[in-house]
């Protein structure tokens, strides 16, 4: 175990111990919490629980060192080998009549120069609030509602799809019980688009975009970034335009190994 791992682990333990002491937690309360964690593990929801409460904090820490566009939470539904697309994400036949959107914008570096050849992974929910390529969400092929877009020589990108929807994260298990019953909150996320941008010599950027007028932007159960990532409402005909520009930081320079 590295010194950093040991230090962080023991600081986490001591922080939890301090909370227990501060609130004079009883043995019965401790066991109730312990058993809730056991049920969370048995339900396979440990990753969900950790992401709901801690992902946004890690993003906050990462953003301290960013000078360009700020990062946002990734969420658990990224698929690494989504197909490259040109012009439009694949849409199921049953969803062809859903409201359309166009994702477009530009990618530049810190000096304002266009970043050509950047690859943008984009993904968003189905009209039912699920994700393709995710086993727990059904058998919808990963080619739907996700793909890789490449910027042109001017750093521009453009891709069509349908509008995603707001949805509840899995809320029938212990994580949902914690959010809704014990914390008296909710388990909803606003409608959103995910982006993960890769470009040679640049720092990767994971981001999201929310829709002006959408529900739960300011009370997202996952604290996804709120109004900072909201895109103003704009239409061209009956197509919702999601125009999002990104500024990429240079990749950090790694010190040579001794």
Rosetta blueprint (number, residue, H / E / L):
1 X L
2 X L
3 X H
4 X H
5 X H
6 X H
7 X H
8 X H
9 X H
10 X H
11 X H
12 X H
13 X H
14 X H
15 X H
16 X H
17 X H
18 X H
19 X H
20 X H
21 X H
22 X H
23 X L
24 X L
25 X L
26 X L
27 X H
28 X H
29 X H
30 X H
31 X H
32 X H
33 X H
34 X H
35 X H
36 X H
37 X H
38 X H
39 X H
40 X H
41 X H
42 X H
43 X L
44 X L
45 X L
46 X H
47 X H
48 X H
49 X H
50 X H
51 X H
52 X H
53 X H
54 X H
55 X H
56 X H
57 X H
58 X H
59 X H
60 X H
61 X H
62 X H
63 X H
64 X L
65 X L
66 X L
67 X L
68 X L
69 X L
70 X L
71 X L
72 X L
73 X L
74 X L
75 X L
76 X L
77 X L
78 X L
79 X L
80 X L
81 X L
82 X L
83 X L
84 X E
85 X L
86 X L
87 X L
88 X E
89 X L
90 X E
91 X L
92 X L
93 X H
94 X H
95 X H
96 X L
97 X L
98 X L
99 X L
100 X E
101 X E
102 X E
103 X E
104 X E
105 X E
106 X E
107 X E
108 X E
109 X E
110 X L
111 X L
112 X L
113 X L
114 X E
115 X L
116 X L
117 X L
118 X L
119 X E
120 X E
121 X E
122 X E
123 X E
124 X E
125 X L
126 X L
127 X L
128 X L
129 X L
130 X L
131 X L
132 X L
133 X L
134 X L
135 X H
136 X H
137 X H
138 X L
139 X L
140 X L
141 X L
142 X L
143 X L
144 X E
145 X L
146 X E
147 X E
148 X E
149 X E
150 X E
151 X L
152 X L
153 X L
154 X L
155 X L
156 X E
157 X E
158 X E
159 X E
160 X E
161 X E
162 X E
163 X L
164 X L
165 X L
166 X L
167 X E
168 X E
169 X L
170 X L
171 X L
172 X L
173 X L
174 X H
175 X H
176 X H
177 X H
178 X H
179 X H
180 X H
181 X H
182 X H
183 X L
184 X L
185 X L
186 X L
187 X L
188 X E
189 X E
190 X L
191 X L
192 X E
193 X E
194 X E
195 X E
196 X E
197 X E
198 X E
199 X L
200 X L
201 X L
202 X E
203 X L
204 X L
205 X E
206 X E
207 X E
208 X E
209 X E
210 X E
211 X E
212 X L
213 X L
214 X L
215 X L
216 X L
217 X L
218 X L
219 X L
220 X L
221 X L
222 X L
223 X L
224 X L
225 X L
226 X H
227 X H
228 X H
229 X H
230 X E
231 X E
232 X L
233 X L
234 X L
235 X E
236 X E
237 X L
238 X L
239 X E
240 X E
241 X E
242 X E
243 X E
244 X L
245 X L
246 X E
247 X E
248 X E
249 X L
250 X E
251 X L
252 X L
253 X L
254 X L
255 X L
256 X L
257 X L
258 X L
